[in-house]
């Protein structure tokens, strides 16, 4: 067996192993997408329940909008959800592109995901606070708690005008869509005020109750954003693995064809050697 044929055979074996790894990564990503969808439904059910409670609370709590202070210097807190791991194509770059308008004016960046940190350094974006993206849906509550704590810490300073969270989410036909949601100021107008003649029994002052319900709803919003971003990241990884598999298959076909040519060349050379040896003996 020639050295050239041995090299090609070794490369074929390596490509087969790579194909198995790609298939495993694709399977893991698909499973995580399904898990994320199931958890998203649970989060939305929870958010709906809290939203109904806010609607009831609004029926007996008057809202007083704080007048804007044009002379006060304010900042825009931007929460950006990117990928933690690689092999997801241009997933994180697309999130940064969607966030470009949010970087106009004074802002403070809260960044989730190791890949996002790399991109922020490339773009010269200062990161005020960062955390790792979840690797499993069960980690969502912990990360959402850390994000909301970071947001409230900045709101407590009194110089934040609004807070936005920017993330990706799975779209139709496997496409990835970008979503920009405003967390602060809180939009009470999206809730239907309950119309009831019987006031509910309260164990907290009405204003305090509404404040806690809003905190719970913000937590649900952040949790949903994290879960949707996690699902979208794994959708992107699935597509990247499909493309990688197609490339591996094409490479494998090329290598197999090359091995056949080399093997045929070896056989031809062996036949020529046998024929030459036979002619020499006859002479």
C-alpha positions in Angstrom: 0.0 0.0 0.0 1.4 3.4 -1.1 1.9 6.3 1.3 -0.5 8.4 -0.6 -3.3 5.8 -0.4 -2.6 5.4 3.4 -2.9 9.1 3.9 -6.2 9.3 2.1 -7.5 6.3 4.0 -6.5 7.9 7.3 -8.2 11.1 6.3 -11.4 9.2 5.4 -11.4 7.7 8.9 -10.9 11.1 10.5 -13.8 12.6 8.5 -16.1 9.7 9.5 -15.3 10.5 13.2 -16.0 14.2 12.5 -19.3 13.3 10.9 -20.3 11.4 14.1 -19.4 14.4 16.3 -21.4 16.7 14.1 -24.4 14.4 14.3 -24.1 14.3 18.1 -23.9 18.1 18.3 -26.9 18.4 16.1 -28.9 15.9 18.1 -28.1 17.7 21.4 -29.1 21.1 19.9 -32.4 19.7 18.7 -33.1 18.2 22.1 -32.3 21.6 23.8 -34.7 23.4 21.4 -37.5 21.1 22.4 -36.8 21.6 26.1 -36.7 25.3 25.6 -40.1 25.4 23.9 -41.6 23.4 26.7 -40.1 25.7 29.4 -41.2 28.8 27.4 -44.9 27.7 27.5 -44.6 27.3 31.3 -43.1 30.8 31.7 -45.8 32.3 29.6 -48.5 30.7 31.7 -46.9 32.1 34.8 -46.6 35.6 33.1 -50.3 35.4 32.2 -51.3 34.6 35.8 -49.2 37.6 37.1 -50.7 39.8 34.4 -54.2 39.0 35.4 -53.3 39.8 39.0 -51.9 43.2 37.8 -55.1 43.9 36.0 -57.0 43.3 39.3 -54.5 45.5 41.3 -54.9 48.3 38.8 -58.6 48.4 39.5 -58.0 49.9 42.9 -54.5 51.4 42.7 -54.2 54.8 41.1 -51.2 55.3 38.9 -49.2 58.5 39.1 -46.8 59.0 36.3 -43.5 60.8 37.2 -43.1 63.9 35.1 -39.9 63.8 33.0 -37.0 65.8 34.1 -35.4 67.3 31.0 -32.4 68.6 32.9 -31.6 65.3 34.6 -28.8 63.3 32.8 -30.1 59.8 32.2 -28.8 56.5 30.8 -30.3 53.7 28.8 -29.5 50.3 30.3 -29.2 47.7 27.5 -29.4 44.0 28.3 -28.0 42.0 25.5 -28.4 38.2 25.3 -25.8 36.4 23.1 -24.4 32.9 22.8 -22.1 31.3 25.3 -20.6 28.6 23.0 -19.5 28.5 19.4 -20.6 26.6 16.4 -23.7 28.9 16.0 -22.7 30.8 12.9 -23.2 34.6 13.1 -25.8 34.3 15.9 -24.1 36.8 18.3 -23.1 39.2 15.6 -26.8 39.5 14.5 -27.8 40.4 18.1 -25.2 43.2 18.2 -26.5 44.4 14.8 -30.0 44.6 16.2 -28.8 46.5 19.2 -27.1 49.2 17.2 -29.8 51.9 17.7 -29.7 51.3 21.5 -26.1 52.4 21.6 -26.9 55.9 20.6 -26.6 58.4 23.4 -25.6 57.5 27.0 -26.0 53.8 27.7 -24.8 51.0 30.0 -24.4 47.6 28.6 -25.3 44.4 30.6 -24.0 41.5 28.5 -24.9 37.8 28.7 -22.8 35.2 26.8 -19.1 34.6 26.4 -19.2 35.1 22.6 -20.8 38.5 23.1 -17.9 39.6 25.3 -15.5 38.8 22.4 -17.6 40.8 20.0 -18.0 43.8 22.3 -14.2 43.9 22.6 -13.9 43.9 18.8 -16.5 46.7 18.5 -15.0 48.8 21.4 -18.2 48.5 23.5 -17.7 48.9 27.2 -19.5 46.2 29.3 -20.7 47.3 32.7 -21.8 43.8 33.9 -21.7 40.4 32.3 -22.8 36.8 33.0 -22.6 33.4 31.3 -25.5 32.3 29.2 -27.3 29.2 30.3 -26.3 25.8 29.1 -29.5 24.1 30.2 -33.1 25.4 30.6 -33.0 24.5 34.3 -30.5 27.4 34.8 -32.9 30.0 33.6 -34.3 31.1 37.0 -30.8 31.7 38.4 -29.7 33.8 35.4 -33.0 35.8 35.3 -32.5 36.6 39.0 -29.0 37.8 38.4 -30.1 40.0 35.5 -33.0 41.5 37.4 -30.8 42.2 40.4 -28.3 44.0 38.2 -31.2 46.1 36.7 -32.6 47.1 40.1 -29.2 48.0 41.3 -28.9 50.5 38.5 -32.5 51.8 38.8 -31.7 52.5 42.5 -29.2 55.1 41.4 -32.0 57.2 39.9 -30.3 58.2 36.7 -31.7 55.5 34.4 -34.4 56.6 32.0 -35.3 53.2 30.5 -34.2 49.6 30.3 -34.3 47.4 27.2 -33.6 43.8 26.7 -32.5 42.7 23.2 -32.4 39.0 22.2 -33.1 36.5 19.5 -36.0 34.1 19.2 -36.9 31.3 16.9 -39.0 32.4 14.0 -41.0 30.6 11.3 -39.3 27.9 9.1 -36.3 27.8 11.5 -35.4 31.4 10.9 -34.0 33.6 13.8 -35.7 36.8 14.6 -34.5 39.7 16.8 -36.7 41.2 19.5 -36.3 44.5 21.4 -38.4 44.8 24.5 -38.8 47.7 26.9 -38.7 46.7 30.5 -38.6 50.1 32.1 -40.7 52.3 32.2 -43.2 49.5 32.8 -46.1 49.5 30.4 -49.3 49.2 32.4 -51.4 49.8 29.3 -51.0 46.2 28.1 -53.1 44.8 31.0 -56.9 44.7 31.1 -58.2 46.3 34.2 -60.5 43.9 36.0 -64.2 45.0 36.1 -65.5 43.6 39.4 -67.9 44.9 42.1 -66.3 42.8 44.8 -62.9 44.0 45.8 -60.3 41.3 46.5 -59.1 40.6 50.0 -55.6 42.0 50.4 -52.9 41.2 52.9 -50.6 44.0 51.7 -51.1 47.7 51.0 -52.4 48.0 47.4 -49.3 50.0 46.2 -46.9 47.5 47.7 -48.9 44.6 46.2 -48.7 46.2 42.7 -45.0 46.9 43.1 -44.3 43.2 43.9 -46.5 42.0 41.0 -44.6 44.2 38.6 -41.3 42.8 39.9 -42.7 39.3 39.3 -43.8 40.2 35.8 -40.4 41.7 35.0 -38.8 38.5 36.2 -41.1 36.5 33.9 -40.2 38.7 31.0 -36.5 38.3 31.5 -36.9 34.5 32.0 -38.8 34.3 28.7 -36.1 36.3 26.9 -33.4 34.0 28.3 -35.3 30.9 27.2 -36.1 32.2 23.8 -32.5 33.3 23.2 -31.4 29.8 24.3 -33.8 28.2 21.9 -32.7 30.5 19.0 -29.0 29.8 19.8 -29.6 26.1 19.5 -31.7 26.6 16.3 -28.7 28.4 14.9 -26.4 25.6 16.0 -28.6 23.0 14.3 -28.4 24.9 11.0 -24.6 25.3 11.4 -24.3 21.5 12.0 -26.5 20.8 9.0 -24.2 22.9 6.8 -21.1 21.3 8.4 -22.6 17.9 7.7 -23.1 18.8 4.0 -19.5 19.9 3.8 -18.3 16.7 5.4 -20.3 14.6 3.0 -18.9 16.5 0.1 -15.3 16.1 1.5 -15.9 12.4 2.1 -17.1 11.9 -1.5 -14.0 13.6 -2.8 -11.7 11.5 -0.5 -13.4 8.2 -1.4 -13.1 9.0 -5.1 -9.4 9.8 -4.6 -8.8 6.6 -2.7 -10.4 4.6 -5.5 -8.2 6.3 -8.0 -5.1 5.7 -5.9 -6.1 2.1 -5.3 -6.7 1.5 -9.0 -3.3 3.1 -9.7 -1.7 0.7 -7.2 -3.3 -2.3 -8.9 -2.2 -1.1 -12.3 1.4 -0.7 -11.1 1.3 -4.2 -9.6 0.1 -5.6 -12.9 2.8 -3.7 -14.8 5.4 -5.1 -12.4 4.2 -8.6 -12.8 4.1 -8.3 -16.6 7.6 -6.8 -16.7 8.9 -9.5 -14.4 7.4 -12.2 -16.6 8.9 -10.7 -19.8 12.3 -10.5 -18.1 12.2 -14.1 -17.1 11.2 -15.2 -20.6 14.1 -13.3 -22.1 
